[in-house]
Amino acid sequence: MSINPILLVGGSGVVGRHTARYLRDAHPDLPLLIGGRDLDKAQRVAGEIGHAEGIAMDLSADDLGIGDRPVGAIAVLFTDQKVAGLRFAQDRGVPYVNISPGIIELGPEVAAYIHRPDASAVVLGTEWLVGATSVPAMAAATAFGHVEDIRIGALLDEEDAFGPSAETDLERQTQVMAAALERREGSFTWRTGDATTSRFRAVDGTEMQASALSPNDLLGLSMATGAPNVRFDLAIGVSSSRRAGEPLSAEILIELSGTDHEENPLAMRFAVVHPGGQMPLTGLGVAMVLESLTGLGGQAPTPPGLYFPCQLLDTGAYFARLQQIGGSIIDLEPDGESRKMVSMEQIVADVRGPT
């Protein structure tokens, strides 16, 4: 299908380049606008991607500095404190996703949506690595009749590449925000003080010191599964692959427990891993959300509404693309008492179907 160019605000950054490459690989004729504060850098990235144009952004202008140029969708890849990208999207009636605001920063975007709910599709995109956590966790939950606990442990290698905007976002959400949300016994509560520290085991079994974090996965998984206990912890250190003398990797440790459909105790623990670190997974998630919003994946474009990424990402397609870009899912032994186990690798195979 033919659509107007997709605008990537911050498209010359690390996440933006990954997003643009995945869109280009899947849709060779899709026009892209690579927006940035540094015009020369944006133009260089556009030249590398092909069929793209680098443009200078002005977030103080209603038109973001691009005039009457048509746009099919907009992705904002850093914290837009002016909410300029969303206002632009609503004025143009085009879908929008931003991947940076934390849970306590959702107010401006939610308020903008409430005042103009029919203007465009708005995606609150700050899930951990934009679908790499929520999509597998929700797929795993289908094996359960009742999910009691969901525990997420994200491990970022200390040598992983951070763009300046991503580093600012992570510092703000881990240091400036003194509390982190969790769901405990069915209630949403704030972890503060000593409760913000914890530990989890990496893929290789190494125990990692971690800190509480509350990306939107916590809200989405709580509501989608009904699990009364959901928590998320982040560790920054040496990844399992680098401890083994290999290149760094990004790891997401996902553990669910509860009962199966016959009310027998059930537990699952698995990891989502990518040898390129966090940015390829983030870029893939943004690219696939944009495909869903615009109908590039062959489905109807997403109608106006307020969404999390996990609501827009097709599970089978996500697992297929994850494998294509070098990601993998690894079954691990659950912590705690022995319970019946289900293979996440088998769930992935079943969802994807014959290849």
Sequence and secondary structure as in RCSB ss.txt:
>XXXX:A:sequence
MSINPILLVGGSGVVGRHTARYLRDAHPDLPLLIGGRDLDKAQRVAGEIGHAEGIAMDLSADDLGIGDRPVGAIA
VLFTDQKVAGLRFAQDRGVPYVNISPGIIELGPEVAAYIHRPDASAVVLGTEWLVGATSVPAMAAATAFGHVEDI
RIGALLDEEDAFGPSAETDLERQTQVMAAALERREGSFTWRTGDATTSRFRAVDGTEMQASALSPNDLLGLSMAT
GAPNVRFDLAIGVSSSRRAGEPLSAEILIELSGTDHEENPLAMRFAVVHPGGQMPLTGLGVAMVLESLTGLGGQA
PTPPGLYFPCQLLDTGAYFARLQQIGGSIIDLEPDGESRKMVSMEQIVADVRGPT
>XXXX:A:secstr
     EEEETTTSHHHHHHHHHHHHH TT  EEEEES HHHHHHHHHHHSSEEEEE  TTSTTTT TT   SEEE
E S  TT HHHHHHHHHT  EEE    GGG HHHHHHHHHSTTS EEEE  STTTTTTHHHHHHHHTT SEEEEE
EEEEEEETTS   HHHHHHHHIIIII   EEEEETTEEEEE GGGGEEEEE TTS EEEEEE   THHHHHHHHH
  SEEEEEEEEE  HHHHTTS   EEEEEEEEEE TTS EEEEEEEEEETT HHHHHHHHHHHHHHHHHTTTSS 
   SEEE GGGTS HHHHHHHHHHTT EEEEE  SSS  EE  HHHHHHHHH   
